[in-house]
Amino acid sequence: MKINRPEIINLIHKVYKREQLHNKTGQVEKKDALSGDRFEISAGSEMLKKEFSRLAESGASHAAKVEELARRVEDGAYKVNSRKLAEAMLKYMETEAHKNE
């Protein structure tokens, strides 16, 4: 399955790295191995579950905003604020220029 949402991928990487740091030895203690099976949901997993829920909710609101904008463009009711657009473009270009230095 391919995931095309970078924020989900970044979140998964964060949780994975946190779990790796938490379990940096990677070894099971003898006491735990002899005591039997154990099921434990990590804090990272809980955080991931909450984030998926939040993204699902925001995805629906994002889709609604996109539909509303598309409708306004089709109706000719959408007007572009050229000053805000130019400011956003300049800000983007400045940050990209600093990244490439």
N, C-alpha and C positions, 0 to 999 in steps of 0.2 A: 504494500500500500504506500503510495506516495503522498506526503503531506506538503501542501503548498503554502502553509502559513508559517512564516519565519518566526513569529512570536511564540508559537507552540514549540517549534524546534529549539529555540533559545531557552525556553523554560525547561524543556526536557534535559538539555545539556546542563543547566544550572543544578537541577535536582540530582542528576547523575553525578556531577562533580562533588556535590555536597555529601552524597552517600559514599562516594569513594574516599573522601577525607574522613568521614565518620568511621568507616571500616578499613582504615589504611593498612592494617596488618593482613587482612584477608584470610585469617586463620580462625577456625572454630575452636573454642576452648574445649578441653576434654569434658569438663563438667556439663557444658551445654550439649555436647555430642552424646553423652551417656544418658541424659535426662529425657530423651525422647524428642518427638517432633514438636515444633513450636511455630505458631503463626503470629506474625507481628506486622502491623501496618506502620511504616515509618512516617515521620512528620513530613518528609519530602513527598511521599505519596499522597498524603492528605492535602498538601499544598497544591500538588498537581491536579488533583480532583477538583478542588475549588477553582483553580485557574481555568480548567476546561469548562466548567459551568459558567464562569464569568465570560469567557470568550464566546460561548454559545449564545448567551444573552446579548452581548455586544454585536455579534454577527447579525442577529436579527434586526437590531436597530440600525446597523450600518446598511443593510440591504434596503430598509425602508427609506433611509436618507438618499441612497442612490436612486431608488425608484422615483422619489419626489423630485430630485434634481433632473432626472431624465424627462419627467413629465413637464417641468417648467421650461426646459430647453426646447422641447417639441412645441410647446404653446407659445414660445417667444417671450415668456415672462421672466426668464433668467437673465439678469444683467451682470456683467463682469465689472468689478471695481478694478480698473486698470492700475490705480496707485497701489492697492494691496497686492495685486498680482506681481507688479514690478518689484515691490519690496521683498516679497517672498522669493522671487527668482534671484535677486541680488544676495539675499541672505544664504540661499542654497549654494550659489556660486562661490561665495566667500568661504563657507565651511568646506566645500570640496577642494578649493585652492589650498587651504591650510592642511588638509589631509595629504595632499600630494607633495608637500614641501619636505 
